[in-house]
């Protein structure tokens, strides 16, 4: 068999070469025949015993995830445990067993599959991806009830490239970085938990690669390039040699980048910016500090509202915010107030399904309608500001009146704390996320009411271009480097500077190596990204000249289409950046 290359979606960068391990589970035969009435209680007992075993397995996976993954990813398995023990699902399964005389396997299989299909029919891509979570839980329960073992990735004895039709979140959480050189799946997209976890674990990954399993066999040699989104089976000698060179270059690059950790993000001509990290829980603090972040540019607070069966108390929120404040030792921390809506299930809020939750009752719209709930969060943040440099940021703002109403609620929270003699930072800075065209186009007005802006490019791009960023059929239309998006970004930065204030960016574009020189040239003051992206962006900044970057920005802002912009940025990277790390300048 000659060399075969299969291309998919780049899910996590990096490259690996090794033996193939095909992850395939044993096919179960589900009893279809009706059970006799006297067997009903026995089948219910088998279901409950299987659920107990599945709970123990998931609890172990959750413990490992807490140890190896960031907080946001580990919390996925807290949700899995809750779903597994859900009383409504339990009653549905018991009804199928007792009322329809189904076997335990058939009953639970149908219940979980029906719920997963309902989720897949939702328009929201985030919720569609969660159907995979339901199937993951249902599969584990099914195998436990049937008395069969699932093939696990935590018992591998040698280094391998994992190939699978798809990987569940629990599969990925059990991966050992020392054994998994990379993985590729036939299915999956960029918003799946598997992709998120691969990046968190820093394992090279390719998803959505189509017919993979038909091209490979166990112990076959494969080269997986997560950056290029390709898998090569039975690679030729020249392919293996090129892979070895890339792996060597990546190792040298990591060593070089490690030496930059404590150096400032400063251009060759002395211009400094701040490089910060985005986090989803306090468990991610270790990564923030180890990658040299100068602060936290986005602290998502949604996890506090989603991992319990009720809304968080003021004290619970205060404890988390205080821990983060004290851990950063005086570095700036931007806490985004609750940004949630009908696309997520939040116990205690009773959110109703909406036709388009991303344009619906969410974020500050919800907080303004639920001022008592919002006040708890504001007081918790204010109290924690006594222990570090906290900032408050409102998401999804579209008007001046919203800012004024939000600030009025903040003012009342301050008055309450003063009256109670509780200390807080009287000068705490307040900013807004710029993620709607409305906010970007009126930035020159909105900046008068706040201290800073932070641009959320993920939503700004999809709202500006009218492109659902989770829809794979139109993925090529989702272009953060589209001229319209860049014009809005530039407008926002200029508006803040004209008032002597600053603008940061916390969307995916902030960690994009192609965009870093352009954003510097536009005048962006702060970049916030996943912690693992910070070293490479810092390297680019330290090899750049601000004067050259201003000229680059002018050229790009005069370009008429995304393709032309990409060509300009590629030419700049290859011709103008001073020598630094090698082998990474051809990523465009």
Steps between C-alpha positions, in 0.01 A plus 500: 500500500640840403482829690142623556415850623161583654415862574265635764457800731793625707377464858823533701844597361813286510636194324549137598625178338444149632298179489126511437261398778147450369252581776196284434253379759343152508163490327222421746196293410194668651222258601195597292248249630238602755581396855242315718325701770672308780839616363423873520641555850809298408562719193452818704749359750749432217458858381558646847804277564645593162444865577689460828798351313485773234493765773816358656671501161397858427604617845846359432513672161391828660779471761755446225359790298533734799866400523587523131257744339395860552199572717262561211576160343499312832158641583360318197514182706320655793218554252533140380456372854189716546347377173574137588309537827223719354164400650301576184724275291474230767121514490497486118718189503293330771184579302643332190591194705174473693254642249646374172672188643836606349829356617710740705740541206227578248321738738800713588633490143176641360464765771851637458487489120164679485627776728821531296304531175280772649815690590644455149190665354569824686637788294764590755829325405613488862190303598529276193853406609368408846309212339838326493517535879164326539610215275827472694313461829245264347770280349684470830176411679409248229832315527479502881149348493612240243798407715753593229816710531561808285840522334687774684790719396649517849662155481715540188853367542668666203488824303227498236295704254134443591256460210125482568163565344448751778630557851277571795596755765573214740731337243700820472511564874669162549779575255855486633709771331806278536335225293276685253707657222186631332148396402274524199126442466265450209239725658504812717532876466677798650239561772498146641630417848755267340659790312499720810660228710764424236615862515495495878713184508719639217461177299514535117156421357307481174119465494235460230739305276244270338599142410795447733448152638472346154852622420683372806578196714644453848878549532521667160727809500325836463598866501240735649536873440253687720608837363437403137200279580636187331576133574742299285493119520800292391709818450787489251853543631511866394170564684638340816819702471305826457286410801808433712642840404174673593488322837860608568417860404192500726710376792755778444217750467348395834838535668543846346150612595548381857785749532265786407261433789619778729592750226264786406286505186699786348574584137850567369433875520385489861120486477342279769165327509341265752460128433230345717314171526135398463378259767173326584567413864753549778644156425673643193720737701804273486508517120460878510810542714713231332459654153600849612163678482505858627146468629157360416325679217183292523374308802180324392268460798238273343640186663384630837141490375514173308667246729239499776130429521440857616631853457827581679489706817689824546740326738575220255578749225706720731717203604586421137568862399713557808708188429570619146582852619746378762661246265590760238700712743383841384469421129187626327195273478195578287192323634224474242157512657260216426483430126240232458170445325264247349782306336603354837307323772547688827340339805313759701421735211239296316614622160264429215607381159534788254498491123828691487658512846810687379273792413265449789460552875858465613795668670427855621145480370430225749696671779306825458174305523622310808665779703502309829694210349738744329553692824638186667766470232588869509540502878712185488733654240524828691582324828771294326649817347641578847741207450632570150473706182157407371311658214134453404388440142143492367434271198264541203446875543332679211407844639590788728183451704604144585835618633334766713250253645776247571717763665204614708467145637875498564469831683227357723717196577780737603260696722385179670859396575594847628198499731608160632859613546633243251823609325535492121694678226323836463679558170424162343506529121191414297499404134282338236547228243472620145337204325216656304514733200276736698763539772786530251327767293418710808828434681588872495187562711515194726862558603397813692312283752768230558872461568590249228381280218568132433415374154335158481586408143314167497158660529598822326596297194184289487270796565676721245509236226167332590685168517432234764853415615390150601346408163746281311319552167591869497825477699693657211291817535600550865798732447630706794740663252213622281542871411171592671605339828844663490349843428281466809796390714705797385210737567467371858872535575511856365190597700658389828832671426330828415363501856836400652376148580598152384369205302572131546386194309381171651369318193681225308662756269713627790691169500525472121864520389400637160313791654740600779714742291188657349332552838818659636509732201137595563595600855346218706616542860428158651475147356318230697498137386532140614810484718678257269495753213677775695865396438469501119317834491764648730774375268334670201462827690865498612613451138287784363550872442206725585583738216482216246179377654323832452577479129378141495171605662444771238554250218263246654226753575506607135465140379168394350469133594620240748718317248697815425541567875634147559753546219620830649540346846678194362745718309568705812572191710744359248677825412489740793509316832844497659645152568352319796352155513536313174269268317173670597491788253300317236178442694283707268 
